[in-house]
Amino acid sequence: MRGPVKTASLLLALLMFAGCAREPSEEALRRTLDAVEMAGEERDVGEFMEHVAGDFVGNGSEFDRSGLDRLLRAVALRHQSISVVRSGLAIEMHGDRAIVRMQILVTGGAGGLLPDAGQVFETESAWRFDDGQWKLGSASWKPAG
């Protein structure tokens, strides 16, 4: 396998494995976070949104699910390449719910060697296990520092 085919196969395997979980687990949530990160880096907004609950709320009440979709599509159109680096990941499990805190460095560019733009965000998100999958119910993000 080469390049995009290998990446697509890996993503499909991750999603199938994450979707097969019978009960909520931190391991399944971590796989979902990996899949969301990969979808972001591949600028695959549709795949990213598969992990977002229908009643999603972002940054208080600033974004609903469709607002998040529009924001991600604008970022994907603006940048030919996107990179996401997570750090400081902390997960609090509460049965079929979880709180995830982390810092995210997001860079984007026109596909050259160096990114044109980048920013570090402090994030907190609430996830719930619904129909065998972890779904993003809410998230807040702000520039770090």
N, C-alpha and C positions, 0 to 999 in steps of 0.2 A: 504494500500500500504506500501511496505517496501523498504528501501534502494535504490538500483539502479533503481527499477521500478518507485518509487516516483520521483527520480531525473530525469529520462528520460521523465516522464509525464510532469514534470514542464518545462523542456527544450522545449519539443514539444509545450506546451501551449504558452510559451514565444515567440517562433519563429513564431507560427501561428498568435499570436496577433500583433507582430511587423510587420509581412508581410502583415497584413490587413489594415495598415494605408493608408488612401487615400491621405493625404498630409503630408509634412514633419513637424515633431514636435520634440521638445526637449524630450518630454516624450518617443516617439518612439525610438529616438536615445539612450536614457538611457537604454531602454529595450534591444536594440541591443548590447550595451556595456556590459550589464549583461550576455547576451547569449554568447558573445565572451569570457568573463572571465570564464564562466562555461565550455565552450568547451576547453579552455586552461587547466583548472584544471582537467578535465576529460581526458586530453591528446587526444582529438578528433580533430585531425588536419583537417580532411575533413570538419567537421562542422565549425571549425574556418574559414577555407578558403572560405566557402559559403558567408561570409560577406566581402570578399576582392575583389575589382574590378579587372577586367582583365588587366587593364593598371596600376596596383599598382606600386609605386616606394617607396623604403625604404632607409633611411639614405642617402639622396642625390640620387645617382644612384647606390649605392652599392648593392641593392637588387631589383629584379623585383618580380612578383608574384610567379614564380616557385622557385626563390631563397629563398623567405620567407617560402614557403612550405617545402623546404629541411631543412632550419634552424629549423623550428618547429618540423619536424619529428626527427631530430637529438636530440633535447632537450627531446622529448617524449620518445625516445629510451634510453636515458641516465638516466632518472629519473623515477622511478616507481611511485612516487607521486610528484605532483606539486601543489603549493599554490600561489595564486595571491591576493595581497591586494592593493587596490587603495586608494589614498589619494589626497587631493588638487584638486579635479575635477573641472575644469572650462570649460564651453561650450559657445562658441560664435556662435549664429545662424545667418545665412546669407541667408534667403529664403530656397532654396533646398540644401544648402551647410552649413557645420559647421566645426569649428575648435575646437578640444578637447585637452586640456592640463591637465596632471596629473602626479603624481609620482606613480610608481608601484614597490612594493616589490615582487620579484619572488623568491620562494624557491623551492628546489627540493631535493629528497632523495630516499633512497632505500625502503621506506615504514615503517621505524621505527618511534619512537616517535619524534625524532629531525631531522630536515633537514640536509643534508650533505653539501648543498651549498645555497647561497642566495645573492641577489644583489638588490639594489634600483636603478631604472632608472627614469630619467626625460624624459617625452614623449610629443610629439606634433603630432597630426594626423589631416588629412583633410578628411572629409566625404562628400558624396553626396547622395542625394535621387534619386534613379534610379529604375524605374519600381516598385514603391511601397515599396522599401526597402532601408535602409541606407547601403551604401557600403564604405569600407575603400579605399580611393584613394591614400593616401600617409601617411607616418609616419616617424618620426625621433625619435631616442632614444639614450641616452648616460648615462653612470653611473652618479649617483647623487654625488654631492660633489665637 
